[in-house]
Amino acid sequence: DVGRVRKWVREGALRQASNSPVQGSAHDNLVEVWVRAQHAIWDYRPELASVLVVEEHDALVFDCPADEVGIVARLLLDAVRAVRPEWMNGLGLDTEFVEGPNMYDLEPYSVPAE
């Protein structure tokens, strides 16, 4: 489609061609965070009841008992900070945490200091 005569088709194809590698790399980073976080949870304390429920676009959703939220948030933040691909030139990944009883009643959450 990049060689198409119609300007809007050609420009759409160019946008998609430039965006696809970015989206693919972002997803690869998220998967690496996902794997690191899950292993950190298992290694930290195998009896933790928290589980990764779903990955939705650029979010990881955990089901955590209230007394484990701080632990899981800290482990997840450490996993995010450990993902530093060379091509990012030292840039970090932006991370926001929210918590709530369901997906509709979420509030910002501050990860406790170590």
N, C-alpha and C positions, 0 to 999 in steps of 0.2 A: 504493500500500500504506500510505501514511502515514495515510489515513483509515479503515483497517480497524478492526473492532471488537476482534479478538483482539490482546491487549496485546503478545505476543511478536512478532507480524508487524509491528505498528505500530512498536515500538521498534527492530526490526531495520531497517526502512525508514528510520527517523530516523538511525540510526547510519551506514547506507550513504550517505544524503544528505549528512551532515556530513563523512564521510571521503573521498568521491569528489573534491571539489575539492583536498583536501590531497594525495592520491595523484597526481592529475593535475598539480599544480604541482611536486611532487617529481620526477615523470618529466620534465617540461619542463626543469627545472634539470639533470637528469642528461644529457639530450640535448644541452643547451648545453655542458656540460662535455665531453661526448664529442666534439663538433665542434671545440671549442677545442683539446682535447688532440691530436686527430689533425692539425689544421693546425699546431700547435706542433711536433709531431714532424716533419712534412714540411718546415716552414720552418727548423727547427734544423739538421737535417742530412738531406738527402734520401736519403743512403745508409744510414740506420739500418735495420736489419732487423726492428725491433720492429713488431708489428701488433696492432691491436685485434681480438680474436677474437670476442668476444660481449658483449652486455649482458644480464645476468641479474638481474631484479628491480631492486635498487638497487646493482648492482656492475658495474664495467667490468673485463673480463678481457683482459689483454695477453699475447702470447707474445713474450718478450724474451730475447735472448742475455744471458748472465750479465754481460758487460761493459757492457750498455746499461741494466740495471735502474735504476741510480741516476739516469741521465739522464732516462729515461722517467718515473720517479717524481717527479722535480723538475718536469718539464714538466706532468705531470698535477696536481700540487699547485698549481702556479701557475694552471692552468686552473680548478680548483675555487675558488680564492680570488678569481678574477676574476668569478665568477657571484654577483652581489649584486642580486637583484630588489628593487625599491622596497618591496614589501609585506613583506619580511623585516625591515625597520627596523634594518638594520645587523647582524643576526645572520649568522653564518657557517654554512657547511655543514660537518658533521662528516665527517671523512675518516679511514679506516684503511687501511693498506697491509699486504699480506701477500705473501710470495713462497715459491716452492717448485717442485719438479720436476713436480708434478701437482696436481690439485685436492684430493687427499686428504692431502698432506703439506705443508701451508702453515704458515709461521711468521710472526709479526709482523715487519714491516720498518720501520726508521726511515729516513725520507728524509734524505739528507745535506744539510747546510747549503750555501747557495749559495757 
